[in-house]
Amino acid sequence: MCGRYALAIEPADLEQEFSLVRIEWFPPRYNIAPTQPILIVRAEKGARAAALVRWGLIPSWAKDPAGLPLFFNARAETAAEKPAFRGPFRHRRCLIPATGFYEWKRAGGHKQPFLAEGTTRRILAFAGLWEEYADANGNLLDTATILTTSANADLAPIHDRMPVVIDPADFDLWLGLAPADRRTDLADLLVPAPSGTFRLIAVDPRLNNARIDDAALQTPAEPVAPAAARPGRDAPPADRQLKLL
């Protein structure tokens, strides 16, 4: 899954990476969480364009969004068929720029956050879907979700899912600006990134608080060690100990 990520770059870097016309200034963000505004790249009038949307897709048919799950992720394997995502999958795909994302690994009674950042590319593009929702008063809200797939060898030690990463050569194909057979070409994009795409860095546990957003969150930290077990009392069974290694 992907429940937190970062976009810590200058707007000019984003313009260059995605071939965008000048976009408005935005601050670097180190701890982006669901329901917050996020920057996406989508197709508008036959070209790439940047937009700010809410992270957490609301289906256009929703009567009471408060009663729905917070769709900040969608499984790439089933998104084309799921009622909440099949419309956006066909017509409203987007790219979600990021400079890394976070995942947690449980060790004893602690959860250590890790930053997964690119080894060769500073800016990554996650596959996303966006939707336009109109409430009962006619107010419009654009929302988005990140597509996830099985973890590659980089992420497998800490989690079994990861965001789908779109290669720059496939940006226009994913956005619908280049021809594609949805059942073949697009499916070929929704696979784990090659091993070696990411490196994992243990970071500050302050990341757990979504209200904290500063560069120090990404300072490498020593992973929190689990508390020592008392022999004969607190030590887990042998098979459980293996899972903690």
Number of C-alpha atoms within 10 A of each C-alpha: 22 20 16 19 22 22 24 20 17 12 17 14 13 20 15 11 15 18 12 17 14 13 13 9 9 12 10 15 17 25 24 23 19 21 16 12 17 20 18 26 23 25 19 11 7 11 15 19 19 22 13 14 21 21 26 25 31 29 23 19 13 14 13 10 15 9 8 11 10 15 19 23 22 24 21 22 14 11 20 19 11 12 11 19 25 16 19 23 22 13 14 20 24 29 28 24 24 24 20 23 25 24 22 16 15 14 16 15 10 15 17 22 24 25 25 22 22 18 11 11 10 15 19 23 23 23 26 32 29 28 24 17 19 16 14 9 6 8 8 11 15 19 25 33 30 27 25 25 20 21 21 20 16 18 21 12 11 17 16 13 18 27 27 25 24 22 14 13 8 13 20 18 19 28 24 20 16 11 11 13 9 15 9 9 14 16 13 9 18 21 20 19 21 11 12 13 19 21 16 21 18 21 21 20 18 13 22 15 10 14 11 14 16 13 12 13 18 19 12 14 15 11 18 18 12 13 11 9 11 9 8 7 7 10 12 15 8 8 8 10 11 9 8 11 6
